[in-house]
């Protein structure tokens, strides 16, 4: 111990001495950052010179036929490679197949000019008959970088195939279902869908970003009449997201179903469900928008059914007396004047312990207790055919109030569910409630913190500013696609998460047993009982002080 103190004093003396002399020792992280900054500073000029050299026409031979290139008679293709130059003959042959590459011709005026070509899309395999029923249509196509180009598409009339389907066969998604004049490459649509779902980026921001992309910094090829990218993309992205979700759910590309939790589906009655509401996912009241959502009952229930249940359940009003806390969840007065312009005040949802989203409903009022009751009845209907099902554990911010509410209503749900308060929110409750409903004192909760809905809300809040301006149908589709993406993310992390949780549980159990053994001996020696007796007496004392009845005694 004494040598350790001496070493600490020597280090502190050297530290303060270096500080006084202006030679304070640096951390390894600071040293690495300064070294990297010095290296970048030396490299910047060389990088700039190299980039300018790349933009210049420095090639002397054709990259394909190796013929000499004459000034003013060669083409540069930015899609074939950063330093690829062709003679006019090779360029014509190659890009008769690769029709949507961006080419630039070097003129005698010492500048690049985009090469104007009109691609012609034709698929001979679809037109085997010898009729003249081939129609051509002019269309504007956007490539994967958001650059537009004029094109001509051939489609056979005798097959009675719609133009939108013909476009899809060529790898383009139509901007409208009937006689589309604009189409987008599938790569562009996939990029937009992923940015929207995983980055919470609006379609407007995506369109503005695509307009800034330019392979040669100042030369952006485009169609003769450029349609508005944002407006056309906005009308197409919703349908494309639904299209890609249909593909993933058909099982054609994957045998794994990621809509629901594969672990909980093995034992639905043993699942742990977390409930919570979010008042950030609102929707502004607006006229019109009578179309139906593309996703039907994937996560969201119909508003009419939910609100009918809420009205019927609230018809029998009974006061709930509780001395727990004044926590605001469950208060029927949450909707005030500030929500007058909203037709949806939030979302109430559920998630399993493996963080696969479950039932979601739109809120029309505050966070009334009828909303969690609606979800509990749906959970019960899914397990009613299971023989001798065990009680499901439900974790909710105000589980104590929900249980008391069900007791007053004499609901049969009490026979099928036990209730617990999540780990973080339990500190908003008094000690008696924590001992009765706290996550650490609930049998079956294990190490599950019950805060899964908070993590789902953290992801969905990124869509709040966009979804509140949409129609109700498009809003539901966007949130459903986002929840499907969240399910895919949970599925990808499931194996690693389960292994990590098992290792953590084993470690905590070993450490707890080591720490509890001397405490158990001390309790037996001094109090004449084990830890269970001590915990029971503590709960009884707390219940007496707070006038709050504590039900049940959790076992350690």
N, C-alpha and C positions, 0 to 999 in steps of 0.2 A: 504494500500500500504506500509506504513512504517513498520508494523510487518513482512510483507513478506520479505523486504530487510534485516531486522535484522536476520530472520531465514536463509536466504541465506548466510549472512556473517558468522554466527555461523557454518554452515555446511562446508564452505570453510576453515575456521580456523581449524576445527577438521580434515578435509581431509589432509591439508598440515602438520599439527602436527603429524598425524599418519604416513605420508610419511617420515618425518624426523626421527621419532623414529623406523621406519622399521615395523610398524604395519598398513599397508595400507588396508582399508576396501575392501573386495572382492565383486564382483557382484554375484548375485544368480546363474548365469550360470557357472561362474568359480567355485563356491562352489560345485555345482552338479557334474561337471566334476572331480574335485579332489576327491570327495566322491566315485564316480563310479570307478575311477582308483585305489583307496585304496582297494575297495571291490574286484576288479579283481585280484589285487596283492595277496590278501589272498586266493583267490579261485583257482589260477592257479595250484598249486601243487596237490590239491585234484582232479581237473579235469583230470590231467595227470594220476594220480594213478587209477582213475575210468576207464579211457579209456583203460589202459593196462590190468586191470582186466577183462574188457569186451572182449578183444581179447583172453584171456586165456580160456581154456576149463574147466569152473568151475562147470558145471552141473553134477549131479549124477544120475538123472532119465530122461527117455525119456519124452519129452514135450507132446507126444500124448498118449502113452499107460502107462506111469508112471513106466515102467520097469527099473531096474537098468542098468546103462550104464557101460560097461566094457571098460577099456583102450584099444584103438586101434580098437574099434568096434562101434564107433558112428560117426554121421555126423552132421555138423553144416550147417544151411541154412541161409544165410544173407538176402534172400528175404522174408522168412517167418517171420522174426523178428530179432532184434539185439541179443537176447539171447535164440534162439530156437535150441535145440539139439534133434536128433532122433536116435533111434536104427536103425540098418540096415534094419530090416523088415518093420518098419513104413516108413522109408525113401523111400524104394522101392515102397510101395503102394501110398504114397502121391505124389511123384514126377513122377509117371507114368501118372498122369493127369496134374500136374503143371510142364511141361517138361522143361521150360526155366529158372527155378530157378538156382541160383548159390550155389552149395553145396561143402563143404570141409570136408574131413575125417581126423580125428586126428590119426596120426600114432604113433607107438611106438618110433619113433625117435624124439618125442616131437616137431612135426611140423605139420602144415596143408598142405594138398595136394588137389588140385581141383579134384572133382569126374568127370570122363570122361563118359558121356552118349551121345548117338546119338538119339535125338528125332525123332519120326516117325509121320509125319503129314498125317492124313487120315480123310476124311469127308464122312462117310457112306451114308449120305442123298443124295449125288450127284451120287451115284453108286447103283441104285436100280435094275439094270438088273443082270442076273446071268452069264455074260460073263467073259472072262479072259482078257478083254481089260483094264487092269490096269498096268500102267507103273510107275516105281520108278525112282527118280532122286536124286542124291547127290547134296546138296546145302549148302552154308555157310550163316548162319543167324546172323544178328547183333541185339542185344536186345536194350531196351530203354536206356541203359548206354553205348552203343557202344562196348559191348563185343561180340566176335564172338564165334560161336559154329557150329560143323558139324551137319547136319540133313539129313533125308531122307523124301521125299515128294511123296505121291501117287497121281496120277491124272488119271482119266478115259478117255480112248481114244475114246470110242464110243460116248461120249458127244461132242467130238471135241472141248473141252474147252482148251484154251491156258494155258500154265503153269503159265504165269504171272497173269492170272485171278484167277487160283487156289490158288496161293500164297496170293492174296488179300483177298480171302475168309478166309484164316487162319490168317489174320491180319498182313501181311507183304507186303511191297512195293518192286517190282522187280527193280533191278539196271539196267536192260536192257529189251527191249520189247520182244525179241526173244530168247528163251532158256536161261533164266537167270541162272547164277551160284551163284549169290549173291543177298540177299534180306535184307531189313531193317524193323524193327517193325514200325507200324504206329505211335506209341508213339514217337519213335526216329525221324521220319520224321516230325511230328508236332512240336516237340521241335526245330528242325533245322530251319523249316520255320518261326517260331515265333522269334527265335533269329536273323535270317537274316533280317526279315522285321521290327521288333520293336527295335532291338539292333544294326542294321547295321553291324553285324558280318559276316565276310567272311566264306565260307564253309571250307577253310583251317584252320582257327582259331577254328572253331567248332570241326573239326576232331582232331586237336591237343589237345583240351581240353578233348574230350572224351577218348583219349588214356591215359590221366593222371588219370582217375577215377578208383578207386580200393576200394572195400568194406572192405578189410582186410589189406590194406596198404602194398602191396608187393606181393600179390597173385592174379594175374589176369588170370582167365581162358580164353582160346582162342582155336580156331579151329586148326586142325593139319597143315593146310596150310592157313595162314591168308592173305586174299587179302588186297590190299591197300584201307584203309577206305576212304581216301580223294578222290581218283580218282573215285571210284564207287559211292560215295555220290554226287560228283559233277555232274555226269551224270544223277542222279535220282531226285535231288532236284528241278530242273527247271520244270520237268513234274509234280511232286507232287504239287508244288505251283499252277500250272494251274488247276490241279485236284480239289484242295480244293476251288479255286475260282469258279469253275463250280458248286460245291455243294452249295455254298452260294448264287449263282445267280439263281439257279433253284427254290428257294422259298420253297423247301421241309422242311427245318429246320426253316425258318423264313419268315413271310409274308411281312416284311419290305424290300423295295428295297433301298440299300445303295450305289448304283452306282452313283446316282444323288441326288441332294438336294431335299428333300420332300417339303420344304417350297417354294423354287423358282419354283418348278414344278406346284404349284397352280397358280402362276402369273408370267410366264416367262418374260413378257415385263416389269415387275417392279423390276427385279433383278438388283443388283449392282455387276458388274464384275470388278475384278482387273487383270491387265496384267503386265507381267514382264519377263525378260530373265535372264538366269543363264549360265555363262561361265565356271562353274566348272564341269558340267556334260558333259565332252568331251568324244570322242571315238577315239582311235588310229587307224590309217589306217592299214589294214591288208588284206592279201589274204585269199580266201576261205570264209567259213561261208555263204553259199548261201541259207541256210534253212530259212523258213518263220517263223515269230513270231507266237506264239500260240494264243495270244490275238490279235484279228483283230478289229481295229477301236474302241477300248474301250476308250482310251484317246488319243493315238497317231494317226495322219493321216499318210497316206503313203507318204514317202519322195518324190516319183516321182510326186505326185499331188501337193505337197507343192512347190517344186522347179520349177515346170512348171508355177504355179501362180506367184512366185517371179520373174521369168524371164519375163513373160508377163507384169506384173505390172511395172517392172523397165525399160521396153522398151521405155516408154514415160517419159524421164527424164526432170524434171522441177525444177528449183532452188526454194528453200524455204527461203525467207528472214524473219528473226525473230530477234528481239532485246532482247529476253528473257534472255538466258544464254548460256553458253558453256557446258552444261551438256552432258555427253558422250553417254547416251542411244540414240539409233536411228542413230548413226554414222555408215556410210557404210564402214568406214576404220578400224573397230575394228580388223579384221583378218589381222595379220601381219606375218612376217616370222616364228614366234614361233609356228604358227598353221599349218605349212607346212606338218607336219606328222600326221595331224588329218583329218578324213573324216566327223566328227561331232564336231562343235566348241561349242556347248551348247544346251540348251533347252529353248524354249519360251512357256509360258503357261498362263493359266487363272484359276481363282478361284472365286466362288461366295462369297457374304458377310457372308455366314454361314460356309465358309471354306470347301466346297466340291470342289475338283479339277475338272476342265473342260477340254477343248481342250488343247493338248500339241503337239508341232511340234519340230522337230530337226532343229537346225541352221546349215547352211552350210557356212554362211558368218558372218559378224558382226550383230548387232541388228538392221537390216533394218526395216524401217517403213512398208514394205510390209508384214512382219510377223503379226503384230497386225491387219492389214487390212484383212488378210486372216481369222483370228479368228473372227473379227467383221462380216464378211460376213457369216460365219458359224452360229454365234449367230442370225443374221437376218433371216437366212433360218429356224431356229427353231421357230420363232415367226411370220412368214409371214401369217399364217392362222388365227391369232388372230384378231378379229374384233376390230378396233380402238385401236391399241396398243399404250401405252404411251412410251415416249422416255426412253431407258435404259441408266443408268449411267455407264460410263466406267472410271475407275481410273487407270492412267498410269503415270510412272515417268516423261515422257515428253508429257503429254496430250496436252500442248499448241502447240508443234511441230506437233503432229499427227493431230490435228484439222486444223492447217494451211496447212498441206500436203493434207488433204481431200478437203479443200477449193480450193487449186490450181488445183487439179484433178477434181473438180466439182463433187464429188462423192455423190451418193444418200444416203450414210451412214449418212450424216449430218442430214437427216430428221428423223433418228431413234435413234440416240445416242447423249447424252451430255457427256462432258469430264471434268475430274477433276484430280488434282495432289494429291497423297496420303499425309497424314499428315506429315510424316517424310521428304519425298523428296521435299516438297514444299519450304523448306528453301534454296534449291539450285537454286531457281528461284528468279527473282527480285520482288520488291514489287507490281508492276503493274500486273505481272502474278499471284502472290499470291491472289490479290484481285479479279481477274477474274476467275482463275482456282483452287485456293486453296480449300482444303477440307472443311475448316470452312466457306467458302464463296460460296459454291455450294448448290443450292436447291436440296433436295433429298438425300444428303449424310448423313445427321443426325450425329450420333456419330461414324459412321463406319470410321476407319482410313485408309482403302484402302491398308493396308500393308499385306494382307493375303498371297500373293505370297511369301513374305519374310519368313513367317513362314513355308510355304510348302518347300521352298528351304533349310531352316535350317534342315528340316527332310531328304530331298533327298541328301544333301551333304554328308551324311554318306555313301552313295553308290558310291561316285565318284571314289574312288581308285579301287573298284572292277569292276564297270561297264565299265570302259574305256578299260579293257583288254578282255572283252567278245566279242563274235560275236554280230553283230548288232541285230539279232533276240533275243538272250538271254538277251541282254541289255534292249531291249524294254519290254520283258516279266518281267524282274526284276523290272524295274521302274513302270510298270503297276500294278504289284502285290503290290508294295510299296504304290502307290497312292490309290489302293483299301483298303489297311490297314489304310491309312490316312482317307479315307472316313468313314470307320467303326468307327474310333476314333471320328471323328466329329459327327457322328450320335449318339454315346453314350453320348456325351457332349451337344447335341443340346438343350435338354429341360432345363437343368440348365443354359446354356448360354443365351437363350432367356429370361428366367425369370430375370437373373441378369442384362441383358441389359435394360429391361423395368424398373427395379427398379432404375438403374443408370440414365436413361433418365428422370424419374419423379423427382428424387432428384436434378439433374442439372437444370431442368426447374424451380423448386421452388426457388433454390438459385439464378438463373439468374434473375428471375422476381423481387426478393427482392433487388438485387444489381442494376438493371436497372431503377427502379422507381425513385430514387432520381436523377440519371443521366439524365433521360428524362426531369424531371422538371427543372434541371439546364440548359439543352440545350434550352428548350422553353423559359426560362427566359433570357438567355444571348445571344443565337444565333437566336432566333425567329423561330426555326424549331425543328423537332424531330430527332431521331438518324438516320432515313433513309435518310433524307436530308443531314445530316452531312457526312454520309458514301458516298453518291453520290458525294458530293463536294470534299471529300478526294480522291476518285478514279479519278475524273476528273483532280485534281491537279497532282497526281502521273503520270497519263497517259501523261500529258503535259510535265512533266519533263523528262520522259524516252522515249518520242516519240513512245509510244506503245499504240495501240488502245485497250481499254477495252470494251468488249462486255457484255451487260447485267448488271443488278444491282441486286444482291442477296437480298432477303428480310430477315429481322431479325425474 
